[in-house]
Amino acid sequence: MEQKSVELFDRAKKVLPGGVNSPVRAYRAVGITPRFITRADGAYIWDADGQKYIDYVCSWGPMILGHNNPIIREAVEKAIMDGLSYGAPTEREVDIAELMIQMVPNIEMVRMVNSGTEAVMSALRLARGVTGRDKIIKFEGCYHGHSDSMLVKAGSSAMAGGCPNSAGVPVGTAKDTLTAQYNDLVSVQQLFDENPNQVACVIVEAVAANMGVVGPQPGFLEGLRTICDKEGALLIFDEVITGFRLAKGGAQEYFGVRADITTFGKIIGGGMPVGAYCGSRELMEHIAPCGSVYQAGTLAGNPVAMAAGLAQLNYLNTHPEVYTDITDKATRMAADMRKAAEEAGAGVQINQVGSLVAPFFTSDSVESFSGANRSDLKKYAAYFGKMLERGIYLAPAQFEAMFISHAHSEEDLARTLIAVKEVFTELYQ
Ligand code: KE4
């Protein structure tokens, strides 16, 4: 029952590449017609045919409090009355920067941009500008948005779509992006040894959530800190997903490891387009207009987007129970899914860190990109389709995460688990 989505997708493909404005939404990894969504509320979304789903994509992370949260909606409605955009400084930009600095350890200054991609692109330019070095180290299967330097062995839908190394990235750019293996410190040190005094930074997802979900092994993040200090390189935590999700202070608080530059997106916009990169005053004052690293943006710090982000961050800052709630629900969900897999004789690994969960259709544990890559992508596609039929809306690709929000009720989780049990049984018996 997706007639309206089929019609809309046919129209969309005539005017939008692949019928979408972001590749993962085209459902190519799962081979069915993408559902066109018309509205969302709390833990639920509705498609153009009126079908209601329990939503575990949550707009890929921003909707940590659920959709259409009245506090955020009212803040936006109020802000809109004062106009949409000025291209001038506003008090609200100062308010949200002060709040972020209060919530996140180890940052003294914030620069707002319009997306996670822009935050990462700018953070890399800052690292290169400060160190005078050109090379960067990323991890295979990690995704940091679509700036040229990051589209080398990228994860998420770059990998799912079969183009982890995008066309159009100049060889001259790609050669400066070195790739290591996640959870493998030896592979990192080796790159530094092969490129002495040339590496500006290491950029890492503190929890890899674009290869499915793969957490850092004990000592991995600490080891990156040590290597960067020894080699004179900067450590960038890309917290576009983990920021304000793993804890109020994100991964730096959750794992107790200090990054030199931290990038944010998603949650800090409350559903509106916002990204940010943050660091010490000493580092950040290298950015124009104080310093020689240039970055700018017409809609950076947009007053309506700031209102949405400020409302969401204020709520998270004053309601720490959100973090215990979403982590507890995800922990129970993962344990119940593991039990369901066992009972169905299904070779499925369930990884979970904080409120991030991901199933991998393999009998082997998944603690690295190569492990994630061994999972059965066809099984994931079948799992996705069967869960969608049961009114459960998951990431339409294996190399993504399941996001648990504060809006998911016990009844939602119970309904989801019933569907998981049925689908695992169907897939494996
Ligand atoms: P955006 O430019 O999409 O706002 O952020 C890029 C980005 C940067 N860093 C990390 C760790 C990210 O996960 C992302 C974007 N995440 C994907 C989901 N895996 C966005 C969904 C999409 O591409 O449509």
Boltz pocket constraint, residues with backbone or C-beta under 6 A from the ligand:
constraints:
  - pocket:
      binder: B
      contacts: [[A, 22], [A, 23], [A, 24], [A, 25], [A, 60], [A, 114], [A, 115], [A, 116], [A, 117], [A, 118], [A, 120], [A, 143], [A, 144], [A, 145], [A, 146], [A, 156], [A, 157], [A, 205], [A, 209], [A, 210], [A, 238], [A, 239], [A, 240], [A, 241], [A, 265], [A, 266], [A, 274], [A, 275], [A, 399], [A, 400]]
      max_distance: 6.0
